[in-house]
Amino acid sequence: MTDHSCSRPITLHVNGLKYAGHAEPRVNLADFLRSDLKLTGTHVGCEHGVCGACTVLVDGYSARSCLMLAVQAQGSEIRTVEGLATDGVLDILQACFHKHHALQCGFCTAGILMSATELLAANSEPDESIVRDVLSGHICRCTGYQNIVAAILDAASQLRERASDAGNN
């Protein structure tokens, strides 16, 4: 139970839903998402912003939620890995990760998915070097990154195809 004597009121929009509550000024966004909102897909690894496991989107941009205080996110639109699937159906990027076996233990995967989501929203035609540059902000100890790169490039191709089909209708 949170002692509200030191906490601050906070309102966040997370994965399309509005959350109002209280957060202690020292609580980071990752811990708030995991503990208070029970959104445990965001992982905390190094707690120094190096590993990228805690990456979420804040107002459309990737952010290390272990380095951001929850109160700093006041009024922001937050998107976590739980917000990628719709009605239990994986989005294209998640489906491509599955198709290409782009994860092993899965600890880093949520953060990588969020950074890749930001990339694909900004760049519909990334090449391998751009994808690898984005991935340089993430540490995955289980893979050689090749399947992750293939999954992101496949997702980009499918998203372009979907956009083309929508434009032709």
C-alpha positions in Angstrom: 0.0 0.0 0.0 1.4 3.4 -1.0 1.8 6.0 1.7 0.3 9.1 0.0 1.9 11.6 2.4 5.0 11.9 0.2 3.5 10.8 -3.1 2.3 13.0 -5.9 -0.8 12.5 -7.9 -0.1 11.2 -11.4 -2.2 10.6 -14.5 -0.8 8.6 -17.4 -2.3 7.3 -20.6 -0.8 3.8 -20.9 -1.6 1.7 -24.0 -4.7 3.8 -24.6 -6.1 3.7 -21.1 -6.0 6.5 -18.5 -4.5 5.7 -15.2 -4.7 8.0 -12.2 -2.9 7.3 -9.0 -0.1 8.4 -6.8 3.7 8.0 -7.2 6.5 8.7 -4.8 8.9 11.3 -6.4 11.8 8.8 -6.3 9.9 5.9 -8.1 11.1 5.3 -11.6 8.6 4.7 -14.4 9.6 1.0 -14.8 8.8 0.3 -11.2 5.6 2.3 -11.4 4.5 0.4 -14.5 5.4 -3.0 -13.0 4.3 -2.5 -9.4 1.4 -0.1 -9.5 -0.1 -0.8 -12.9 0.9 -4.5 -13.0 2.3 -4.2 -16.5 5.2 -6.6 -16.1 6.2 -6.8 -19.7 8.7 -4.0 -19.2 11.8 -5.6 -17.7 14.5 -4.0 -15.5 18.0 -5.3 -16.2 20.9 -3.0 -15.5 19.0 -0.1 -13.9 21.5 2.2 -15.6 19.9 2.7 -19.0 22.5 0.6 -20.7 20.8 -2.8 -21.5 17.6 -1.4 -23.0 15.3 -4.0 -21.5 13.1 -1.3 -19.9 12.5 0.6 -23.1 9.0 2.0 -23.5 7.5 4.7 -25.8 6.8 8.0 -24.1 4.8 10.3 -26.4 6.0 8.1 -29.4 9.7 8.2 -28.5 11.7 5.4 -26.9 12.8 6.1 -23.3 14.6 4.0 -20.7 11.9 3.7 -18.1 14.5 2.8 -15.4 16.0 6.3 -15.8 12.8 8.2 -15.9 10.8 9.1 -12.8 7.1 8.2 -12.9 6.2 11.8 -12.0 8.2 13.0 -15.0 5.7 11.1 -17.2 2.8 13.0 -15.8 0.2 13.4 -18.6 2.3 11.5 -21.2 1.1 8.8 -23.5 3.0 5.7 -22.6 3.1 2.5 -24.7 4.5 -0.7 -23.4 4.9 -4.1 -25.0 1.5 -5.0 -23.6 0.1 -2.4 -26.0 1.4 -3.9 -29.2 -1.1 -6.8 -29.6 -4.7 -6.1 -30.3 -7.4 -8.3 -28.8 -4.8 -11.0 -28.2 -3.5 -10.9 -31.8 0.2 -10.2 -32.3 1.0 -7.1 -34.3 3.1 -7.5 -37.4 6.4 -6.9 -35.6 5.6 -9.4 -32.9 4.5 -12.0 -35.5 7.8 -11.5 -37.4 9.8 -12.0 -34.2 7.9 -15.3 -33.8 8.3 -16.3 -37.4 12.1 -15.6 -37.4 12.7 -17.1 -33.9 14.1 -13.6 -32.9 14.1 -14.3 -29.2 15.4 -16.9 -26.9 15.0 -16.2 -23.2 12.9 -13.1 -24.0 14.2 -10.8 -21.3 15.4 -8.1 -23.7 12.6 -8.7 -26.3 10.1 -6.2 -24.9 12.6 -3.3 -25.0 13.8 -4.3 -28.5 10.2 -4.5 -29.8 9.5 -1.0 -28.5 12.6 0.5 -30.1 11.8 -1.3 -33.3 8.2 0.0 -33.1 9.5 3.6 -32.9 11.9 2.9 -35.8 9.2 1.5 -38.1 6.9 4.4 -37.3 9.6 6.9 -38.4 11.2 4.9 -41.2 9.2 2.6 -43.4 12.3 1.4 -45.3 15.2 0.8 -42.9 18.2 -1.1 -44.1 20.2 -3.5 -42.1 22.7 -0.9 -40.9 19.9 1.3 -39.5 18.3 -1.6 -37.8 21.6 -2.6 -36.3 22.2 0.9 -35.1 18.9 0.9 -33.3 19.8 -2.5 -31.8 23.1 -1.2 -30.5 21.1 0.4 -27.7 20.1 -3.1 -26.5 22.0 -6.0 -24.9 20.8 -9.4 -25.8 23.0 -12.2 -24.3 21.2 -15.1 -26.0 21.2 -14.3 -29.7 23.6 -13.1 -32.4 21.0 -10.4 -33.4 20.7 -11.8 -36.9 17.2 -13.2 -36.4 16.2 -10.0 -34.7 17.4 -7.9 -37.7 15.6 -10.3 -40.1 12.4 -10.0 -38.2 12.5 -6.2 -38.1 13.3 -6.0 -41.8 10.5 -8.5 -42.6 8.0 -6.4 -40.5 9.1 -3.3 -42.4 8.4 -5.0 -45.7 5.0 -6.3 -44.5 4.0 -2.8 -43.2 5.0 -1.2 -46.5 2.9 -3.8 -48.3 -0.1 -3.2 -46.1 0.2 0.5 -46.6 0.4 0.0 -50.4 -2.6 -2.2 -50.4 -4.6 0.3 -48.3 -3.6 3.1 -50.7 -4.9 1.0 -53.7 -8.3 0.5 -52.1 
